[in-house]
Amino acid sequence: MNDEKLLKEARALEARLVGFEKVILDFDQYMNDLTNSLQLLQTEESALEEKLAGLNSVIDDYQNKLNKLKMENPNVETVVDKTKTNILENKFEAEVEELENKLDRVWNSFSVKNSELDDKIKQAELKIAERQSMISKKYRLEIDKYKKAIDKLREENTILENKLNIISKTQVDLDD
């Protein structure tokens, strides 16, 4: 009777363990999805940084050309040249600012998602720790039950052996 009960409890505990393993696998999949999203954001950020670096080099090239022109013709600076230069500088500055804003948005999005991921990971770790603690306590209780049952069976076995010895001695005495 006790064996059936223990077996039933062991099966129930094993079923719960399988469920817990599924939760862990689901959590791993969720973490993989989040990691993939993070990698995509990092790739987008890198592409935007490269584009920004390219624009900065174009600006530097134009600035160098402008400086060279000024050095070659120090006395000749017309309003038209200044206007064209200002228009180009403003255009490039606007593009640079736009790219910097995009980078900031990506970085902010990344930071928000990263902190959300950290929070979710911490919550999941706490849940896992609680479940592991609960499962280990249950396993300890089950182990204690099994140990008690084994001790009880040993005691019963010892008693039965003693009875068998007494019966054997009694039969030997009766036979004599």
C-alpha positions in Angstrom: 0.0 0.0 0.0 2.8 2.4 1.0 4.8 1.4 -2.0 1.9 2.2 -4.4 1.5 5.6 -2.7 5.2 6.3 -2.9 5.3 5.2 -6.5 2.3 7.5 -7.3 4.0 10.4 -5.5 7.2 9.7 -7.3 5.4 9.7 -10.7 3.6 13.0 -9.8 6.9 14.5 -8.8 8.5 13.3 -12.0 5.6 14.8 -14.0 6.2 18.1 -12.3 9.9 17.9 -13.0 9.1 17.4 -16.7 6.9 20.4 -16.6 9.7 22.4 -15.0 12.1 21.3 -17.7 9.6 22.6 -20.3 9.5 25.9 -18.5 13.3 26.1 -18.6 13.3 25.2 -22.3 10.7 27.9 -23.0 12.8 30.4 -21.1 15.9 29.4 -23.1 13.9 30.0 -26.3 12.7 33.4 -25.0 16.3 34.3 -24.1 17.5 33.2 -27.6 14.8 35.4 -29.2 15.8 38.4 -27.1 19.5 37.8 -27.9 18.7 37.7 -31.7 16.7 41.0 -31.3 19.6 42.5 -29.5 22.0 41.4 -32.2 19.8 43.0 -34.9 19.7 46.3 -33.0 23.5 46.2 -32.6 23.9 45.5 -36.4 21.6 48.5 -37.2 23.5 50.7 -34.8 26.8 49.7 -36.4 25.4 50.4 -39.9 24.3 53.9 -38.7 27.7 54.6 -37.1 29.4 53.6 -40.4 27.1 55.9 -42.3 27.8 58.7 -39.8 31.6 58.1 -40.1 31.2 58.3 -43.9 29.3 61.6 -43.7 31.9 63.0 -41.3 34.7 62.1 -43.7 32.8 63.8 -46.6 32.4 66.9 -44.4 36.1 66.8 -43.5 37.0 66.5 -47.2 34.9 69.5 -48.1 36.3 71.4 -45.2 39.8 70.6 -46.4 39.0 71.6 -49.9 37.6 74.9 -48.6 40.6 75.5 -46.5 42.9 74.8 -49.5 40.9 77.2 -51.6 41.1 79.8 -49.0 44.9 79.3 -48.7 45.4 79.4 -52.5 43.2 82.5 -52.8 43.3 84.3 -49.5 42.0 87.6 -50.9 39.3 86.1 -53.1 36.3 85.0 -51.1 33.1 85.9 -52.7 29.6 85.9 -51.2 28.6 83.1 -53.7 31.3 80.8 -52.4 30.4 81.5 -48.8 26.7 80.8 -49.6 27.5 77.6 -51.4 29.7 76.4 -48.6 27.1 77.3 -46.0 24.4 75.5 -47.9 26.6 72.4 -48.2 27.7 72.6 -44.5 24.1 73.0 -43.4 23.0 70.1 -45.5 25.7 67.8 -44.2 25.1 69.0 -40.6 21.4 68.3 -41.0 22.2 64.7 -42.2 24.7 64.2 -39.4 22.2 65.4 -36.9 19.6 63.1 -38.3 21.9 60.2 -38.2 22.9 61.1 -34.6 19.2 61.3 -33.7 18.7 57.8 -35.2 21.7 56.5 -33.3 20.3 58.0 -30.1 16.9 56.4 -30.8 18.5 53.0 -31.5 20.7 53.4 -28.4 17.7 54.4 -26.2 15.7 51.5 -27.6 18.6 49.2 -27.0 18.9 50.5 -23.4 15.2 50.1 -22.7 15.1 46.6 -24.1 18.3 45.7 -22.3 17.0 46.9 -19.0 13.7 45.1 -19.7 15.7 41.9 -20.5 17.7 42.3 -17.3 14.5 42.6 -15.3 12.9 39.6 -17.0 16.1 37.6 -16.6 16.2 38.5 -12.9 12.5 37.6 -12.4 13.1 34.3 -14.3 16.2 33.5 -12.2 14.2 34.2 -9.0 11.4 31.9 -10.2 13.8 29.2 -11.1 15.6 29.5 -7.8 12.3 29.4 -5.9 11.2 26.3 -8.0 14.6 24.6 -7.5 14.4 25.3 -3.8 10.9 24.0 -3.6 11.8 20.9 -5.7 14.9 20.2 -3.6 12.8 20.5 -0.4 10.2 18.1 -1.9 13.0 15.7 -3.0 14.5 15.9 0.5 11.1 15.1 2.0 10.7 12.2 -0.5 14.2 10.9 0.3 13.4 11.1 4.0 10.2 9.2 3.5 12.1 6.5 1.5 14.8 6.3 4.1 12.1 5.9 6.8 10.4 3.3 4.7 13.7 1.4 4.1 14.5 1.6 7.8 11.0 0.3 8.6 11.5 -2.6 6.1 14.9 -3.4 7.6 13.3 -3.5 11.1 10.5 -5.7 9.8 13.0 -7.9 8.0 15.1 -8.2 11.3 11.9 -9.1 13.2 10.9 -11.7 10.6 14.5 -13.2 10.6 14.3 -13.4 14.4 10.9 -15.1 14.2 12.2 -17.4 11.5 15.2 -18.3 13.7 12.9 -18.9 16.7 10.7 -21.1 14.5 13.7 -23.0 13.2 15.0 -23.5 16.7 11.6 -24.6 17.9 11.4 -27.2 15.0 14.9 -28.4 15.7 14.0 -28.8 19.4 10.7 -30.6 18.5 12.5 -32.9 16.2 15.0 -33.8 18.9 
